[in-house]
Amino acid sequence: MKIVDVQTFLVGNVQPYRSGQYWLFVKLISDEGIEGIGEWSTAHVGRLESQIKLIENLAQQFVINTNPFQIELLWQKIFASEHDFRHPGLDFTLALGAIEIAC
């Protein structure tokens, strides 16, 4: 089984907006038609476009054509991708969490 598509979508939250005004969901679709959904809490920071673009970029670089059951391998590839210090930053960690949940 391989992941063939990654989609993102925003869902408006209800007041009092716990975890932010919007929720960002990530959907992974396999070549067998199985779908998984993960969530990224957008908090109250904004920058929704950059959060969506980050997930799309990570998906193209690391997620498409991978086995969704090899979560630890995928996690290690993304986590260590930017440098050798193995600490990519809070934005990568949140995006990775959403992808991991979807797997």
C-alpha positions, 0 to 999 in steps of 0.5 A: 500500500502506498500513499498517492494523494495528500489533501488539506482542508480548513474547518471553522471552529465554534466560539470560544475558538478553543485551539483556534478559529480554524482546524486544519485537517490533512487527508492521506489517500492510499492506492487502495482507497483507504483514507486517513485524517490527521489534525493540526491545531492552528491556534490563534496565530493565523498564517493558514496559507503557510501552514497549508503550504508546509504540509503540501511541500512535506507531502510532495517531498516525503509522503507521496509513494510511501507506505503509511504503515512505516510511520517511524521511518517517515517520521525520522525522514521528515524530522531529520530532513532539514539539518543534522541537529534533528530539531526542525522547529515547531512548525515541522513538528505540528505538520509531522504530527498531523501526517502521523495521525493520518497514517 
